[in-house]
Amino acid sequence: MRSKSVNIVGKDKKTKKVEIKNVLETPSNRFLARQNIITKGTIVETGIGKVKITNRPTQDGVLNGIFVE
């Protein structure tokens, strides 16, 4: 896990930058979550709730996400 924060788009279409606390699960491979590797579709825990990563961090260099209910 190199990135310390994620940009979250809320329901009101405003963006917040929030710190990442932990990687919870990765749909492609469970061993990636144990090693805290973030890929597209990874669910991370932040200070304001669970967030699903919506972009490819290795391609973009930033993390974008949406809330998971």
VEXRO-196426 format. One record per atom (N, C-alpha, C): atom name; x, y, z; residue in one letter; residue number from 1. Coordinates in pm, whole numbers, plus 32768, in hexadecimal, padded with zeros to 4 digits. Example, Ala and Ser with C-alpha at 12.3 -4.5 7.8 and 13.67 -1.06 7.14 Angstrom:
REM VEXRO-196426
(atom N,(8527,7DC7,830C),a,1)
(atom CA,(84CE,7E3E,830C),a,1)
(atom C,(8528,7EB6,830C),a,1)
(atom N,(8505,7F1F,82C4),s,2)
(atom CA,(8557,7F96,82CA),s,2)
(atom C,(850A,8003,8313),s,2)
END
This chain:
REM VEXRO-196426
(atom N,(8056,7F8B,8000),m,1)
(atom CA,(8000,8000,8000),m,1)
(atom C,(805A,807B,8000),m,1)
(atom N,(8064,80BC,7F92),r,2)
(atom CA,(80B8,8133,7F89),r,2)
(atom C,(8068,81B2,7F9E),r,2)
(atom N,(7FF0,81B2,7F70),s,3)
(atom CA,(7F9E,822A,7F7C),s,3)
(atom C,(7F60,8232,8008),s,3)
(atom N,(7F5F,82A7,8041),k,4)
(atom CA,(7F28,82BA,80C6),k,4)
(atom C,(7E9A,82F0,80C3),k,4)
(atom N,(7E6A,831E,804E),s,5)
(atom CA,(7DE5,835A,8047),s,5)
(atom C,(7D9D,8332,7FC8),s,5)
(atom N,(7D1A,8345,7FCA),v,6)
(atom CA,(7CC5,8326,7F59),v,6)
(atom C,(7C64,839A,7F43),v,6)
(atom N,(7C48,83B9,7EC5),n,7)
(atom CA,(7BE5,841F,7EA2),n,7)
(atom C,(7B5E,83DC,7E96),n,7)
(atom N,(7AFC,8409,7EE7),i,8)
(atom CA,(7A78,83CB,7EEA),i,8)
(atom C,(7A12,842C,7EB3),i,8)
(atom N,(79BF,83FB,7E56),v,9)
(atom CA,(7951,844A,7E20),v,9)
(atom C,(78D3,8420,7E6A),v,9)
(atom N,(7893,8480,7EAE),g,10)
(atom CA,(781A,8463,7EFA),g,10)
(atom C,(779D,846F,7EA6),g,10)
(atom N,(772C,845A,7EE4),k,11)
(atom CA,(76AB,8462,7E9F),k,11)
(atom C,(768B,84F0,7E72),k,11)
(atom N,(76C6,8552,7EB6),d,12)
(atom CA,(76AE,85DE,7E92),d,12)
(atom C,(7710,860E,7E27),d,12)
(atom N,(7759,85B1,7DE8),k,13)
(atom CA,(77B8,85CC,7D7C),k,13)
(atom C,(782F,8622,7DA7),k,13)
(atom N,(784E,8625,7E28),k,14)
(atom CA,(78C3,866B,7E5A),k,14)
(atom C,(792F,8606,7E7C),k,14)
(atom N,(79AB,862F,7E69),t,15)
(atom CA,(7A1D,85D6,7E80),t,15)
(atom C,(7A61,85F6,7F03),t,15)
(atom N,(7A83,858B,7F4F),k,16)
(atom CA,(7ACC,8599,7FCD),k,16)
(atom C,(7B4A,8545,7FC4),k,16)
(atom N,(7BB4,8575,8003),k,17)
(atom CA,(7C30,8528,800C),k,17)
(atom C,(7C38,84F0,8099),k,17)
(atom N,(7C39,846B,80A6),v,18)
(atom CA,(7C31,8427,8127),v,18)
(atom C,(7CA6,83C6,8135),v,18)
(atom N,(7CD7,83B7,81AE),e,19)
(atom CA,(7D47,835C,81CB),e,19)
(atom C,(7D19,82CB,81CF),e,19)
(atom N,(7D6A,8271,8199),i,20)
(atom CA,(7D4E,81E1,8199),i,20)
(atom C,(7D83,81A5,821A),i,20)
(atom N,(7D2F,8152,825B),k,21)
(atom CA,(7D59,810F,82D6),k,21)
(atom C,(7D88,8080,82BC),k,21)
(atom N,(7D3D,8036,8268),n,22)
(atom CA,(7D5B,7FA8,8256),n,22)
(atom C,(7D21,7F77,81D2),n,22)
(atom N,(7D5D,7F0F,8198),v,23)
(atom CA,(7D26,7ECB,8124),v,23)
(atom C,(7CD3,7E56,8157),v,23)
(atom N,(7C52,7E53,8134),l,24)
(atom CA,(7BF9,7DEB,8167),l,24)
(atom C,(7BF3,7D71,810C),l,24)
(atom N,(7BD7,7D86,808B),e,25)
(atom CA,(7BD0,7D14,8030),e,25)
(atom C,(7BEE,7D3F,7FA1),e,25)
(atom N,(7C23,7CDF,7F56),t,26)
(atom CA,(7C3F,7CF2,7EC9),t,26)
(atom C,(7BF7,7C84,7E7D),t,26)
(atom N,(7BA0,7CA5,7E1F),p,27)
(atom CA,(7B51,7C3D,7DDC),p,27)
(atom C,(7BA3,7BE1,7D82),p,27)
(atom N,(7C14,7C0F,7D4E),s,28)
(atom CA,(7C61,7BBC,7CF3),s,28)
(atom C,(7CB3,7B51,7D3A),s,28)
(atom N,(7CE7,7B73,7DB3),n,29)
(atom CA,(7D3E,7B14,7DF8),n,29)
(atom C,(7D42,7B38,7E8C),n,29)
(atom N,(7D21,7ADC,7EE2),r,30)
(atom CA,(7D1C,7AFA,7F71),r,30)
(atom C,(7DA7,7B11,7FAD),r,30)
(atom N,(7E0E,7ADC,7F6D),f,31)
(atom CA,(7E96,7AF0,7FA0),f,31)
(atom C,(7EC7,7B7E,7F8B),f,31)
(atom N,(7E91,7BC5,7F29),l,32)
(atom CA,(7EB4,7C52,7F14),l,32)
(atom C,(7E82,7CA8,7F87),l,32)
(atom N,(7E10,7C87,7FC0),a,33)
(atom CA,(7DDB,7CD2,8032),a,33)
(atom C,(7E32,7CBD,80AD),a,33)
(atom N,(7E66,7C46,80BE),r,34)
(atom CA,(7EBE,7C2B,8130),r,34)
(atom C,(7F3F,7C7A,8128),r,34)
(atom N,(7F6C,7C96,80AD),q,35)
(atom CA,(7FE7,7CE0,8099),q,35)
(atom C,(7FCE,7D76,8088),q,35)
(atom N,(7F52,7DA2,8098),n,36)
(atom CA,(7F29,7E2E,808A),n,36)
(atom C,(7F47,7E66,7FFF),n,36)
(atom N,(7F30,7E16,7F98),i,37)
(atom CA,(7F42,7E43,7F0E),i,37)
(atom C,(7EBA,7E71,7EDA),i,37)
(atom N,(7EB8,7EEA,7EA3),i,38)
(atom CA,(7E3B,7F25,7E75),i,38)
(atom C,(7E31,7F1C,7DDE),i,38)
(atom N,(7DC4,7EE0,7DAC),t,39)
(atom CA,(7DA8,7ED7,7D1E),t,39)
(atom C,(7D1A,7F0A,7D06),t,39)
(atom N,(7CEE,7F09,7C89),k,40)
(atom CA,(7C66,7F34,7C69),k,40)
(atom C,(7C02,7ED2,7CA8),k,40)
(atom N,(7B9E,7F07,7CEC),g,41)
(atom CA,(7B39,7EB5,7D2D),g,41)
(atom C,(7B56,7E95,7DBE),g,41)
(atom N,(7BCA,7EBC,7DF0),t,42)
(atom CA,(7BEF,7EA3,7E7B),t,42)
(atom C,(7B97,7EF5,7ED8),t,42)
(atom N,(7B6E,7EB8,7F47),i,43)
(atom CA,(7B20,7EFF,7FAC),i,43)
(atom C,(7B7D,7F22,801F),i,43)
(atom N,(7B84,7FA5,803E),v,44)
(atom CA,(7BDC,7FD6,80A7),v,44)
(atom C,(7B88,8017,8115),v,44)
(atom N,(7BC1,801A,818D),e,45)
(atom CA,(7B80,805A,81FF),e,45)
(atom C,(7BBC,80E6,820F),e,45)
(atom N,(7B65,8149,821B),t,46)
(atom CA,(7B91,81D3,822F),t,46)
(atom C,(7B54,8207,82B0),t,46)
(atom N,(7B70,8283,82CF),g,47)
(atom CA,(7B39,82C0,8347),g,47)
(atom C,(7AA3,82D6,8342),g,47)
(atom N,(7A69,82D8,82CA),i,48)
(atom CA,(79D9,82F2,82BE),i,48)
(atom C,(798B,827C,8287),i,48)
(atom N,(79CA,8208,8275),g,49)
(atom CA,(7982,8191,8249),g,49)
(atom C,(79D1,8140,81E4),g,49)
(atom N,(798E,80DB,81AD),k,50)
(atom CA,(79CC,8083,814A),k,50)
(atom C,(79C2,80C2,80C0),k,50)
(atom N,(7A2F,80B6,8074),v,51)
(atom CA,(7A37,80F3,7FEF),v,51)
(atom C,(7A6A,808C,7F8C),v,51)
(atom N,(7A2B,8089,7F15),k,52)
(atom CA,(7A58,8031,7EA9),k,52)
(atom C,(7AA9,8084,7E46),k,52)
(atom N,(7B21,8055,7E25),i,53)
(atom CA,(7B79,809A,7DC7),i,53)
(atom C,(7B43,8087,7D3A),i,53)
(atom N,(7B32,80F6,7CF0),t,54)
(atom CA,(7AF4,80F0,7C6C),t,54)
(atom C,(7B54,8104,7BF8),t,54)
(atom N,(7BD0,8123,7C12),n,55)
(atom CA,(7C30,8134,7BA5),n,55)
(atom C,(7CA5,80D4,7BB5),n,55)
(atom N,(7D01,80D9,7B56),r,56)
(atom CA,(7D77,8084,7B5B),r,56)
(atom C,(7DEB,80D7,7B91),r,56)
(atom N,(7E10,80C3,7C10),p,57)
(atom CA,(7E76,8117,7C4F),p,57)
(atom C,(7EFE,8112,7C0B),p,57)
(atom N,(7F22,80A2,7BD0),t,58)
(atom CA,(7FA5,8099,7B8F),t,58)
(atom C,(7FA8,80E9,7B0E),t,58)
(atom N,(7F36,8100,7ACF),q,59)
(atom CA,(7F2F,814C,7A53),q,59)
(atom C,(7F23,81E2,7A6E),q,59)
(atom N,(7ED6,8209,7AD5),d,60)
(atom CA,(7EB5,8295,7AED),d,60)
(atom C,(7F11,82D9,7B51),d,60)
(atom N,(7F3D,8292,7BB6),g,61)
(atom CA,(7F91,82CE,7C1D),g,61)
(atom C,(7F42,8309,7C91),g,61)
(atom N,(7EBE,830A,7C88),v,62)
(atom CA,(7E68,8339,7CF6),v,62)
(atom C,(7DFE,82CF,7D10),v,62)
(atom N,(7DBC,82D9,7D82),l,63)
(atom CA,(7D50,827C,7DA3),l,63)
(atom C,(7CCB,82C7,7DA2),l,63)
(atom N,(7C6A,8293,7D5A),n,64)
(atom CA,(7BE2,82C9,7D5B),n,64)
(atom C,(7B85,825B,7D8A),n,64)
(atom N,(7B1C,827F,7DD0),g,65)
(atom CA,(7AC1,821A,7E03),g,65)
(atom C,(7A36,824C,7E1B),g,65)
(atom N,(79DC,81ED,7E38),i,66)
(atom CA,(7953,820C,7E5D),i,66)
(atom C,(7930,81BE,7EDC),i,66)
(atom N,(78CA,81EC,7F23),f,67)
(atom CA,(78A0,81AB,7F9E),f,67)
(atom C,(785F,8124,7F82),f,67)
(atom N,(7877,80C4,7FDB),v,68)
(atom CA,(7838,8040,7FD5),v,68)
(atom C,(77CF,803B,8042),v,68)
(atom N,(7758,800E,8020),e,69)
(atom CA,(76ED,800A,8083),e,69)
(atom C,(76E8,7F87,80CC),e,69)
END
